């Protein structure tokens, strides 16, 4: 794709996505530290609150995705962005655990809903291969995140409450502006429903298995935004500004190579193989991160940066695989619903990822990193088998029912007089020879 799409719906979606992700970059880089360093909530409470919020938001994406299919994706998507802006602004008032859980839960629910509602827009305006446009949007996402990460790095280095609060305000404003840009997007006519059950995605067991596997693999996103910042601050002597450095390294690689990495992943089978490669890459990166504790600052910084490069390569494969299987295995008329179900994987990572990584990698320490890496590897090895099952199920679902040929019923009528030379009606008509089929 070109650096910027032609004027039209794709450019509007890209602009809205860019503004949104500038705000996301602020939170992804410093959100956990805002609650632990500025609000002074214990890290274990932050992990628990994120887990509760993730669980509560799991089902939101399915319902909102179905609404987007039936009532139009543009309006539904815009509403989710407004809700997310208001909930993010609520972080300023979250000075206790339950207020924190409420604000984060609402924000995460709106985020999951927005991803599902945006799916039909990407498929409708994405051209012949919406997966490629989705990869382009992810590159745009990382441009925005990198800009947000620069501002977040300043706030982390200053470390004052006003600096952290300024980031929260910027995040909320970005979400509201993203919703405003969608006014210029043409309305998408809802796809007519077909016969059968309403919640077909929840009955698609192979797709649900892929959702679960992608969710386990999606915990890798929390490695960068939760585990690495806490690990760097509490277990290594690396400088704090390296938190932004690792984020920028990740985003620059994704910006440069996400579209290229997605080109060769053009079928569900190729997506399964990409999951497998990603799992191995995450095992290597987690092992290197674990080795950064207890060594000089320069060596810790070198190990962490190397780990981030390898981790990001795995992220490219994982993201491209998710784009491919989630779109290719979803029926056209239920894109929002299916992508809402697939978003359960991201919800699973949001719900379990922070607490899991804090318990294993931060509380347990070095051995926990090896356990997390092994979990990613096993998940990647299982993905190709799940993709094969899903493809067989998709073929069976799309195959037309077998045609049953029946003799045409004839209505008896009064016999007409026949000429004496006519053959008897009780005699069967002669069959054509096998070598001369009836035309």
C-alpha positions as CSV (number, residue, x, y, z in Angstrom):
1,X,0.0,0.0,0.0
2,X,1.1,3.6,-0.5
3,X,2.4,5.7,2.4
4,X,-1.1,7.4,2.6
5,X,-4.3,6.0,1.1
6,X,-6.1,8.0,-1.6
7,X,-8.7,10.5,-0.3
8,X,-11.8,8.5,0.8
9,X,-12.9,6.0,3.4
10,X,-9.5,4.3,3.8
11,X,-7.8,7.7,4.6
12,X,-10.6,8.6,7.1
13,X,-10.1,5.3,8.9
14,X,-6.4,5.7,8.9
15,X,-6.6,9.2,10.3
16,X,-9.0,8.2,13.0
17,X,-6.8,5.3,13.9
18,X,-3.7,7.5,14.0
19,X,-5.2,10.0,16.4
20,X,-6.5,7.2,18.6
21,X,-3.2,5.5,18.8
22,X,-1.2,8.6,19.8
23,X,-3.4,8.5,22.9
24,X,-2.9,4.8,23.3
25,X,0.9,5.3,23.2
26,X,0.7,7.5,26.2
27,X,-1.2,4.8,28.2
28,X,0.6,1.8,26.9
29,X,4.0,3.2,27.9
30,X,3.2,4.7,31.2
31,X,-0.3,3.5,32.2
32,X,0.8,0.9,34.7
33,X,3.4,3.3,36.2
34,X,0.7,6.0,36.5
35,X,-1.3,3.8,38.9
36,X,1.7,2.4,40.7
37,X,4.0,5.5,40.9
38,X,1.5,8.4,40.9
39,X,-1.7,6.9,42.4
40,X,0.4,4.6,44.6
41,X,-1.6,1.5,44.1
42,X,0.3,-1.8,44.8
43,X,1.4,-3.6,41.6
44,X,-0.6,-6.7,42.7
45,X,-3.7,-4.6,43.0
46,X,-3.2,-3.1,39.6
47,X,-2.8,-6.6,38.1
48,X,-5.9,-7.8,39.9
49,X,-7.9,-4.7,38.8
50,X,-6.8,-5.2,35.2
51,X,-7.8,-8.9,35.4
52,X,-11.3,-8.1,36.7
53,X,-11.8,-5.5,34.1
54,X,-10.7,-7.9,31.4
55,X,-13.1,-10.6,32.5
56,X,-16.1,-8.1,32.6
57,X,-15.3,-6.9,29.1
58,X,-15.0,-10.4,27.5
59,X,-18.6,-10.6,26.2
60,X,-18.9,-6.9,25.2
61,X,-17.2,-7.4,21.9
62,X,-19.5,-10.1,20.7
63,X,-22.7,-8.1,21.5
64,X,-21.4,-4.9,20.0
65,X,-20.0,-6.7,16.9
66,X,-23.5,-8.1,16.3
67,X,-25.0,-4.6,16.7
68,X,-22.5,-3.3,14.1
69,X,-23.5,-6.0,11.6
70,X,-27.2,-5.3,12.1
71,X,-27.4,-1.5,12.6
72,X,-24.3,0.0,10.9
73,X,-20.7,-0.1,12.1
74,X,-19.8,3.6,11.8
75,X,-22.1,4.9,14.5
76,X,-21.5,2.0,16.8
77,X,-17.7,2.4,16.5
78,X,-17.9,6.1,17.2
79,X,-20.0,5.5,20.4
80,X,-17.4,3.1,21.7
81,X,-14.7,5.7,21.2
82,X,-16.7,8.4,23.1
83,X,-17.2,5.9,26.0
84,X,-13.5,5.1,26.1
85,X,-12.6,8.8,26.2
86,X,-14.9,9.4,29.2
87,X,-13.7,6.3,31.0
88,X,-10.1,7.3,30.5
89,X,-10.8,10.7,31.9
90,X,-12.1,8.9,34.9
91,X,-8.6,7.7,35.7
92,X,-8.0,11.1,37.2
93,X,-10.5,10.3,40.0
94,X,-9.4,6.7,40.5
95,X,-7.6,7.1,43.8
96,X,-8.8,3.7,45.3
97,X,-8.8,0.2,44.1
98,X,-12.5,0.0,43.2
99,X,-12.6,3.3,41.4
100,X,-9.6,2.2,39.5
101,X,-11.3,-1.1,38.6
102,X,-14.5,0.7,37.5
103,X,-12.7,3.2,35.2
104,X,-10.3,0.6,33.7
105,X,-13.2,-1.9,33.3
106,X,-15.3,0.6,31.3
107,X,-12.3,1.7,29.2
108,X,-11.3,-1.9,28.4
109,X,-14.9,-2.9,27.6
110,X,-15.2,0.1,25.2
111,X,-11.9,-0.9,23.6
112,X,-13.0,-4.5,23.0
113,X,-16.3,-3.2,21.6
114,X,-14.5,-0.8,19.3
115,X,-12.3,-3.5,17.8
116,X,-15.4,-5.6,17.0
117,X,-17.3,-2.6,15.6
118,X,-14.4,-1.6,13.4
119,X,-14.1,-5.0,11.8
120,X,-17.0,-4.6,9.3
121,X,-15.6,-1.2,8.3
122,X,-12.2,-2.6,7.6
123,X,-13.7,-5.5,5.6
124,X,-16.1,-3.2,3.7
125,X,-13.5,-0.5,2.8
126,X,-10.4,-2.8,2.7
127,X,-10.6,-3.7,-0.9
128,X,-9.9,-7.2,-2.2
129,X,-7.7,-8.2,0.8
130,X,-8.9,-6.4,3.9
131,X,-6.2,-8.3,5.8
132,X,-3.6,-6.1,3.9
133,X,-5.5,-2.9,4.9
134,X,-5.6,-4.2,8.5
135,X,-1.8,-4.7,8.4
136,X,-1.5,-1.1,7.1
137,X,-3.6,0.2,9.9
138,X,-1.4,-1.6,12.4
139,X,1.7,0.2,10.9
140,X,-0.2,3.5,11.3
141,X,-1.0,2.4,14.9
142,X,2.6,2.0,15.7
143,X,3.4,5.5,14.2
144,X,0.9,6.9,16.6
145,X,2.1,4.8,19.5
146,X,5.7,5.9,18.9
147,X,4.7,9.6,19.2
148,X,2.7,8.9,22.3
149,X,5.7,6.9,23.8
150,X,8.0,9.9,23.4
151,X,5.7,12.0,25.5
152,X,5.2,9.2,28.0
153,X,9.0,8.8,28.3
154,X,9.2,12.5,29.4
155,X,6.5,11.9,32.1
156,X,8.2,8.8,33.4
157,X,11.5,10.6,33.6
158,X,9.9,13.5,35.4
159,X,7.9,11.2,37.6
160,X,5.6,13.8,39.1
161,X,1.8,13.6,39.6
162,X,1.0,16.5,37.3
163,X,3.1,15.0,34.5
164,X,1.3,11.7,34.8
165,X,-2.1,13.4,34.9
166,X,-1.2,15.3,31.7
167,X,-0.8,12.0,29.9
168,X,-4.2,10.8,31.0
169,X,-5.8,14.0,29.7
170,X,-4.0,13.7,26.4
171,X,-5.2,10.1,26.1
172,X,-8.9,11.0,26.7
173,X,-8.7,13.9,24.2
174,X,-7.2,11.7,21.5
175,X,-10.0,9.1,21.8
176,X,-12.7,11.9,21.5
177,X,-10.9,13.4,18.5
178,X,-10.8,9.9,16.9
179,X,-14.5,9.6,17.2
180,X,-15.0,13.1,15.7
181,X,-13.0,12.2,12.5
182,X,-15.4,9.3,11.8
183,X,-18.1,11.8,10.8
184,X,-16.4,12.0,7.4
185,X,-16.7,8.2,6.9
186,X,-19.7,7.1,4.7
187,X,-22.3,4.9,6.4
188,X,-22.0,1.2,5.8
189,X,-25.3,-0.5,4.9
190,X,-25.8,-3.5,7.3
191,X,-25.5,-6.9,5.7
192,X,-28.9,-8.7,5.6
193,X,-29.3,-11.6,8.0
194,X,-29.5,-15.2,6.8
195,X,-31.5,-18.1,8.2
196,X,-30.3,-20.1,11.2
197,X,-29.2,-19.3,14.7
198,X,-28.3,-15.7,15.6
199,X,-25.1,-16.3,17.5
200,X,-23.4,-18.5,15.0
201,X,-19.9,-17.5,16.0
202,X,-20.4,-19.0,19.5
203,X,-21.3,-22.3,17.8
204,X,-18.2,-22.5,15.7
205,X,-16.0,-24.6,17.9
206,X,-12.8,-24.5,15.7
207,X,-13.0,-20.7,15.6
208,X,-13.4,-20.6,19.4
209,X,-10.3,-22.8,19.7
210,X,-8.3,-20.4,17.5
211,X,-9.7,-17.5,19.6
212,X,-8.4,-19.1,22.8
213,X,-5.0,-19.8,21.3
214,X,-4.7,-16.3,19.9
215,X,-5.7,-15.0,23.3
216,X,-2.8,-16.9,25.0
217,X,-0.4,-15.7,22.4
218,X,-1.7,-12.1,22.8
219,X,-0.3,-12.0,26.4
220,X,2.9,-11.1,24.6
221,X,1.6,-7.6,24.1
222,X,1.5,-7.3,27.9
223,X,5.1,-8.3,28.1
224,X,6.1,-5.0,26.5
225,X,3.6,-2.8,28.4
226,X,3.4,-4.4,31.8
227,X,6.3,-6.9,32.5
228,X,9.2,-5.1,30.9
229,X,8.6,-1.7,32.6
230,X,8.2,-3.3,36.0
231,X,11.1,-5.7,35.5
232,X,13.4,-2.8,34.3
233,X,12.5,-0.6,37.3
234,X,12.6,-3.3,40.0
235,X,15.1,-6.0,38.8
236,X,17.7,-4.3,36.6
237,X,20.1,-1.4,36.7
238,X,19.1,-0.2,33.2
239,X,18.1,3.5,33.0
240,X,14.4,4.3,33.3
241,X,14.3,6.1,29.9
242,X,14.9,2.7,28.3
243,X,11.2,2.0,28.9
244,X,10.4,4.4,26.1
245,X,13.4,3.0,24.2
246,X,12.0,-0.5,24.1
247,X,8.6,0.8,23.1
248,X,10.1,2.9,20.3
249,X,12.2,0.0,19.1
250,X,9.0,-2.1,18.9
251,X,7.0,0.5,17.1
252,X,9.7,1.4,14.5
253,X,10.1,-2.2,13.5
254,X,6.3,-2.7,13.2
255,X,6.0,0.5,11.1
256,X,8.7,-0.7,8.7
257,X,7.9,-4.4,8.4
258,X,4.3,-5.2,9.4
259,X,2.9,-4.8,5.8
260,X,5.8,-6.8,4.4
261,X,5.5,-9.5,7.0
262,X,1.8,-9.9,6.1
263,X,2.3,-10.4,2.4
264,X,3.4,-13.9,2.6
265,X,0.7,-14.9,5.1
266,X,-2.1,-15.0,2.7
267,X,-4.0,-18.2,3.7
268,X,-5.1,-19.7,7.0
269,X,-2.4,-22.4,6.6
270,X,0.3,-19.8,6.3
271,X,-1.3,-18.1,9.4
272,X,-0.9,-21.3,11.4
273,X,2.8,-21.5,10.4
274,X,3.3,-17.9,11.4
275,X,1.8,-18.6,14.9
276,X,4.4,-21.4,15.3
277,X,7.3,-19.2,14.4
278,X,6.1,-16.4,16.7
279,X,6.0,-18.8,19.7
280,X,9.6,-19.7,19.2
281,X,10.6,-16.0,18.9
282,X,8.8,-15.2,22.2
283,X,10.7,-18.0,24.0
284,X,14.0,-16.5,22.9
285,X,13.1,-13.0,23.9
286,X,11.7,-14.0,27.3
287,X,14.9,-15.9,28.0
288,X,17.1,-12.8,27.2
289,X,14.9,-10.6,29.3
290,X,15.4,-12.9,32.3
291,X,19.2,-12.6,31.9
292,X,19.2,-8.8,32.2
293,X,18.9,-8.9,36.1
294,X,22.0,-8.6,38.2
295,X,24.4,-7.3,35.5
296,X,25.8,-3.9,34.8
297,X,23.5,-1.3,33.4
298,X,25.1,-1.2,29.9
299,X,24.8,-5.0,29.6
300,X,21.2,-5.0,30.9
301,X,20.3,-2.3,28.4
302,X,21.9,-4.3,25.5
303,X,20.1,-7.5,26.5
304,X,16.8,-5.8,26.8
305,X,17.0,-4.0,23.4
306,X,18.1,-7.3,21.7
307,X,15.2,-9.1,23.4
308,X,12.8,-6.4,22.1
309,X,14.0,-6.8,18.5
310,X,13.4,-10.6,18.6
311,X,10.1,-10.1,20.5
312,X,8.9,-7.7,17.8
313,X,9.7,-10.1,15.0
314,X,7.5,-12.6,16.8
315,X,4.9,-9.9,17.2
316,X,4.9,-9.3,13.4
317,X,4.2,-13.0,12.7
318,X,1.6,-13.2,15.5
319,X,-0.3,-10.1,14.3
320,X,-0.2,-11.1,10.6
321,X,-1.5,-14.6,11.5
322,X,-4.3,-13.2,13.6
323,X,-5.4,-10.8,10.7
324,X,-5.5,-13.7,8.3
325,X,-7.3,-16.4,10.2
326,X,-9.8,-14.0,11.8
327,X,-11.0,-12.6,8.5
328,X,-10.6,-15.6,6.2
329,X,-12.5,-17.9,8.5
330,X,-15.4,-15.5,9.2
331,X,-18.5,-15.4,7.0
332,X,-19.2,-12.1,5.2
333,X,-22.6,-11.5,6.8
334,X,-21.4,-11.9,10.4
335,X,-18.0,-10.2,10.3
336,X,-18.6,-8.1,13.3
337,X,-19.9,-11.0,15.4
338,X,-17.0,-13.2,14.4
339,X,-14.4,-10.6,15.0
340,X,-16.1,-9.8,18.3
341,X,-15.6,-13.5,19.3
342,X,-12.0,-13.4,18.1
343,X,-11.6,-10.3,20.2
344,X,-12.3,-12.5,23.2
345,X,-8.7,-13.6,22.8
346,X,-7.5,-10.0,23.3
347,X,-9.9,-9.8,26.2
348,X,-8.4,-13.0,27.7
349,X,-5.0,-11.4,27.4
350,X,-6.2,-8.2,29.1
351,X,-7.9,-10.2,31.8
352,X,-5.2,-12.7,32.7
353,X,-2.1,-11.3,31.1
354,X,-1.1,-8.5,33.6
355,X,-1.7,-10.6,36.7
356,X,0.0,-13.7,35.2
357,X,3.1,-11.8,34.1
358,X,3.3,-9.9,37.4
359,X,3.0,-13.2,39.3
360,X,5.5,-15.2,37.2
361,X,8.0,-12.6,35.9
362,X,8.0,-10.0,38.7
363,X,7.1,-11.8,41.9
364,X,8.7,-15.2,41.0
365,X,11.5,-13.6,39.0
366,X,13.8,-15.2,36.4
367,X,12.3,-18.7,36.3
368,X,8.9,-17.1,35.5
369,X,10.2,-15.7,32.3
370,X,11.1,-19.2,31.1
371,X,7.6,-20.5,32.0
372,X,6.0,-17.7,30.0
373,X,8.3,-18.3,27.0
374,X,7.4,-22.0,27.0
375,X,3.7,-21.2,27.2
376,X,4.0,-19.1,24.0
377,X,5.9,-21.9,22.2
378,X,3.4,-24.6,23.1
379,X,0.6,-22.3,21.9
380,X,2.3,-21.7,18.6
381,X,2.8,-25.4,18.0
382,X,-0.9,-26.0,18.6
383,X,-2.1,-23.3,16.2
384,X,-1.6,-25.1,12.8
385,X,-3.7,-28.1,14.0
386,X,-6.5,-25.7,15.1
387,X,-6.3,-23.9,11.7
388,X,-6.6,-27.2,9.9
389,X,-9.7,-28.1,11.9
390,X,-11.2,-24.7,11.3
391,X,-10.7,-24.9,7.5
392,X,-12.4,-28.3,7.4
393,X,-15.3,-26.9,9.4
394,X,-15.6,-23.9,7.1
395,X,-15.7,-26.1,4.0
396,X,-18.5,-28.2,5.5
397,X,-20.4,-25.1,6.5
398,X,-20.2,-23.6,3.0
399,X,-20.8,-26.8,1.0
400,X,-24.2,-27.0,-0.5
401,X,-26.5,-29.7,0.7
402,X,-26.6,-32.8,-1.5
403,X,-29.2,-32.7,-4.2
404,X,-31.8,-35.4,-4.1
405,X,-33.2,-36.2,-7.5
406,X,-36.8,-37.3,-7.7
407,X,-39.0,-38.5,-10.4
408,X,-41.4,-35.9,-11.6
409,X,-44.9,-36.8,-10.6
410,X,-47.4,-37.0,-13.5
411,X,-51.0,-36.2,-13.3
412,X,-53.1,-38.9,-14.9
413,X,-55.3,-37.7,-17.7
414,X,-57.9,-39.2,-20.0
415,X,-56.3,-41.3,-22.6
416,X,-56.3,-39.9,-26.1
417,X,-57.3,-42.1,-29.1
418,X,-54.3,-43.7,-30.6
419,X,-53.7,-44.7,-34.1
420,X,-53.7,-48.4,-34.7
421,X,-50.0,-48.3,-35.7
422,X,-49.0,-46.6,-32.4
423,X,-47.0,-48.6,-30.0
424,X,-48.7,-50.0,-26.9
425,X,-48.5,-47.6,-23.9
426,X,-47.7,-50.5,-21.7
427,X,-44.4,-51.1,-23.5
428,X,-41.4,-49.2,-22.1
429,X,-39.6,-46.8,-24.3
430,X,-36.4,-48.1,-25.7
431,X,-33.3,-47.0,-23.8
432,X,-30.6,-45.1,-25.8
433,X,-27.4,-46.9,-26.4
434,X,-24.6,-46.2,-23.8
435,X,-22.3,-44.8,-26.4
436,X,-24.9,-42.2,-27.5
437,X,-26.1,-40.3,-24.4
438,X,-29.3,-38.4,-24.5
439,X,-28.6,-34.8,-25.5
